């Protein structure tokens, strides 16, 4: 390996080690100083090793300092110490990091906090937050909230929840990779005070506003999705892209074309450099002018990490041209990675970095090669097509494990669709820029350029529909184990190592292909099922919602409720899919939703489409409900049987019985969802039973038939621990040994209620809560119950067999 690449590799390895390990920064810096000191005393050969060790330790110490700051952000720590943070707003002063993003019912602001007012005094405080401004008035003045402006407002703040689930990231990983430490709400836009930004930020905001006005003017005749794609390509603002369109582009593997990244900046750099040839003869001055233009563009579109990476690479290339240097592509990639790691050590943990540099390295190593001498025009065209095809395959293969590990998705659609999407993105960028900049002076030019850009944007959108027509081109997979990912990359590297022996290359190729098979098929998923003869109930940590997976002996699995869903977060996709896979399941026997409130049914559609349950269970139908209607459509698509259950229905699977205790047959058609219509299920296995109560209240609890209860009882506490459920009468009648509560951390409802907790404690029940313990796993063989929370110690409860 060349010396310069070796140095970069050592720095990146040290940075990753410091970010992930538990060593203190002082220890790492002490090791760096010691290694450097030893280098002065040793001979030349040993000196090099000591210097590399010192470089590794110094990079680790730099990253460890950033790691410690990320694990204890001042604002989040301060909020955790405020017991009444949900009772009253806190006045916050900070700077907007991006332009406001309007939604259907609110406006989202992202800001870096500088200070907060507490007890009539301002305190310095740092941390990035998302703030949602309620009311329609915010949409009227949304363009006043631009990046760089200072705002002050009373905000009802709460820390970003850390959700701990099987198959999900650890609390440490979430703390290291999250950019936002708290979220909050502002009651009205009238409460916000705005101060102007520095001159350069105001100028950038005016340029972005002009682009938005130009897009609104010239693309008004076209569908809104076209204008959204154009805005995203020009200035990186993806707020207008519909959620369904965004999801389709991601499945198609072409979402990258609507994010400002290397392709956009490379196109701008090449166009600027070529255009300047008409007026500037010196290649150094052309590079200098193009450098100014690229930096200005990056400053205008904002500091998104993908923009930073692309602009850094373009600047490095242009500076090398100005200096008369000819940098190899691999050197440019390495130096950019080095600069980013030094500026932001935790960037080595960023998924976007892996995607960008992984694809770039694959293209450079596999597709990059000099053209042969004396090639004809036809040969040049054919070689260009082959190189693009090789580059696409290389990039898709290199990102296969990353996409599977981080996004639980494998897509081969991008192999062909990128041949449409990438050129069309180029057309959109060039034509839309002409329309926006020249349309005001030359209307005919503006209309023509806009029509060309609209056709190109429409081609991007419509080409992605291929995954709807041929869904097997993109599919979900369980995230592969780290060992399989390492086998993939080690095998691929060995295969590409041209100087290796043929036998070694063949062995590496075989390992590479085996890893691919494991990634796309995940044959070891079933190994995570409960041991033979054991029943397992997993209560997932879905925030302020509810979702449980019941796995019974014999290999059948039932999902009971499916958490919530917001505009950008689906519990089914983000939590339950990896959780169910991590529990060893690929199919569901049934999906039951206790009732159709969004915090119980929100993720059900995604889970139905992915796991294809044989049956869907509900209690009392509510035909007008929108979420239920979407679930009905998904069930029809997967040919799942829809069953309405009522009191007395039951199912027996081997030694396990499931009995419906509520609701009775409905005597009128419901027009809205009611908590008291929830399904109440009783699961019994040997001397152990579990009572799953949905959100029913006191009246229903009194009517439940709890006769012949098993000796050991597990109670799923009703309505997230609300005071109106889990009454004293129920607790005294049922006498639970273990109580499970699903509630969101710092939720605005005060769940679980202190009264409910006191009742359960007085009854001698051991209480587990998802807001405190993360996901909770309960396992039993019919005599012994083991409770294993994701955070904190577990417990084993034993019931002696009869007659012992």
Secondary structure by P-SEA (a helix, b strand, c coil): ccaaaaaaaaaaaaaaaaacccccaaaaaaaaaaaaaaaacccaaaaaaaaaaaaaaaaaaaaaaaaaaaaccaaaaaaaaccccccbbbbbbbcccccccccccbbbbbbbbcccccccbbbbbbbbbbbbbbccccccccccccccbbbbbbbbccccccccccccccaaaaaacccccccccccccccbbbbbccaaaaaaaaaaaaaaaaaaaccccccaaaaaaaaaaaccccccccaaaaaaaaaacccccccccaaaaaaaaaaaaaaaccccccaaaaaaaaaaaaaaaaaaacccaaaaaaaaaaaaaaaaaaacccccaaaaaaaaaaaaaaacccccccaaaaaaaaaaaaaaaccbbbbbccccaaaaaaaaaaaaaaaaaaaaaaaaaaaaacccccccccccccccaaaaaaaaaaaaaaaaacccccaaaaaaaaaaaaaaaaaaaaaacccccccccccccccccaaaaaaaaaaaaaaacccccaaaaaaaaaaaaaaaaaaacccccccccccccbbbbbbccccccbbbbbbcccbbbbbcbbbbcccccccccccaaaaaaaaccccccbbbbcccccccccaaaaaaaaccccbbbbcccccccaaaaaaaaaaaaabbbbbbbccccccccccbbbbbcccccccccccccccccbbbbbbbcccbbbbbbccccaaaaaaccccccccbbbbccccccccccccaaaaaaacccbbbbbbccccccccccaaaaaaaaaacccccccccccbbbbbbcccbbbbbccccccbbbbbccccc
